[in-house]
Amino acid sequence: MDERALQLQERLAAVRARIAAATLAAGRADEPRLIVVTKFHPAADVARLAALGIRDVGENRDQEASAKAAGLTELGLRWHFIGQLQSKKAKSVVKYAHSVQSVDRPQLAEALAKAMLRAQQEEGRDELECFIQVSLDDDAGEHRGGAAPADVGQLAESIASAPGLRLAGVMAVAPLGARPEEAFEKLAGISAALREAHPGAAAISAGMSQDLEAAVRFGATHLRIGSDILGSRPPVG
Ligand SMILES: *Cc1c(COP(=O)(O)O)cnc(C)c1O
């Protein structure tokens, strides 16, 4: 193992310990799934993480994700797309993505459905898991993306009715400057309402390096952890 792999192993162990402790503290039997967010870090790091047992990775830019995924196909990783996505990129994303966690509007769901139709005909791939990204911002100020809670029901219908797409659940990023507990409690309520109409859409993707404990407490089934495992990201160029 090289020095970087040892560093990743150590940080991964620390994050896993935090997840285990938070799961215990929440009285939950099931640990959430860990998605390691590898954006801005090289494909070599993704390979090191795979060697450490990681199966799920997250990326937020199509160009970067498609290049990494194409170079690492033999690792059998599940790629989760977690960034803002233009509809015209849908065709590219469905070539490698196991899930798109940032579906925030019907037009994107339609574009993904259309791309999946073709991908399933050509390669017979599995359904694409779709998470509805929900905005938890109360005001129009700082905005981290996502559908308004009032629009979740309709968006869920457009995903659930599209062949090739599977409605997995909800995803959110806690707003800056607010208590993450409040945000994730709100998300849990939105998830409960969604499940009344779509009982299978039980996934809650919430929790990043800074707030994973709060997310676990409020029922996260998927955590998206980047910097606490890979270190700080180089500034966006
Ligand atoms: C970058 C990113 C993460 C990971 O955040 P860290 O603070 O580095 O753990 C999680 N979710 C989304 C949507 C992201 O863009």
The ligand as an SDF file (V2000), in Angstrom:
LIG
                    3D

 15 15  0  0  0  0  0  0  0  0999 V2000
  -19.2540   17.5930   -2.4130 C   0  0  0  0  0  0  0  0  0  0  0  0
  -20.5690   17.0560   -1.9900 C   0  0  0  0  0  0  0  0  0  0  0  0
  -20.6720   16.2060   -0.8820 C   0  0  0  0  0  0  0  0  0  0  0  0
  -19.4870   15.8460    0.0060 C   0  0  0  0  0  0  0  0  0  0  0  0
  -19.2260   16.9140    0.8760 O   0  0  0  0  0  0  0  0  0  0  0  0
  -18.0490   16.8690    1.9700 P   0  0  0  0  0  0  0  0  0  0  0  0
  -18.3300   18.0490    2.8190 O   0  0  0  0  0  0  0  0  0  0  0  0
  -16.7700   16.9570    1.2310 O   0  0  0  0  0  0  0  0  0  0  0  0
  -18.1680   15.5990    2.7190 O   0  0  0  0  0  0  0  0  0  0  0  0
  -21.9200   15.6870   -0.5870 C   0  0  0  0  0  0  0  0  0  0  0  0
  -23.0120   16.0000   -1.3140 N   0  0  0  0  0  0  0  0  0  0  0  0
  -22.9620   16.8220   -2.3750 C   0  0  0  0  0  0  0  0  0  0  0  0
  -24.2130   17.1170   -3.1250 C   0  0  0  0  0  0  0  0  0  0  0  0
  -21.7470   17.3860   -2.7440 C   0  0  0  0  0  0  0  0  0  0  0  0
  -21.7070   18.2070   -3.8080 O   0  0  0  0  0  0  0  0  0  0  0  0
  1  2  1  0
  2  3  1  0
  2 14  2  0
  3  4  1  0
  3 10  2  0
  4  5  1  0
  5  6  1  0
  6  7  2  0
  6  8  1  0
  6  9  1  0
 10 11  1  0
 11 12  2  0
 12 13  1  0
 12 14  1  0
 14 15  1  0
M  END
$$$$
